[in-house]
């Protein structure tokens, strides 16, 4: 392993969060191209690791635990990059993807506007205009972060859930929310 790659690995391990290209370049006293080449080699090295992977997030990278070991690690690490409510909103998006933003809001209520904005800023999702709403899709970072190969694998993960039962529960929650809005004087439309 080259010295530069070793330095980057040590930084990513120690940081415990994403580290931007500029910061890596300054810390390692290397050019952006040298950093990218070393990270590419590091990513390739970790591809064969069953527990750790290098995740790219725009112009930043981090070391992350593969999904198969997340439940074990969560027992040790209580704080994650995503809050529980963000993960819940992301789960709805993943379950329905691609999904209209208006449908996510119906399921998760108005608090999801902020969640969607944060998830987009963190590059877990993408949005594009679709009529009067937005169409939300999962971004590559989502698949990398949760160590999933693509949408088919996401659907497979959700297949063990009874979709009709979940849809029924969601509809009940939406109806209850609309009733409450009427009671307090807000128009649900």
Number of C-alpha atoms within 10 A of each C-alpha: 9 9 10 17 20 14 15 22 18 12 19 19 14 11 12 12 16 21 19 15 18 15 12 21 17 11 12 17 12 13 14 15 11 15 20 16 14 21 20 14 15 19 17 13 13 14 13 10 11 12 14 15 22 24 19 20 19 12 11 15 20 21 24 21 18 19 17 12 12 14 10 10 13 11 8 8 10 7 9 9 11 13 10 11 13 18 14 15 22 23 14 16 21 20 17 17 18 16 18 21 23 18 16 20 16 18 20 19 15 12 12 21 16 11 19 23 14 15 21 17 11 15 16 20 23 18 19 12 11 11 8 9 13 16 18 24 22 22 16 17 18 20 16 20 19 16 17 17 11 14 16 10 13 18 14 10 12 15 11 8 10 9 12 9 10 11 12 11 13 15 14 13 16 17 14 12 16 16 15 13 13 12 10 8 9 11 10 12 4
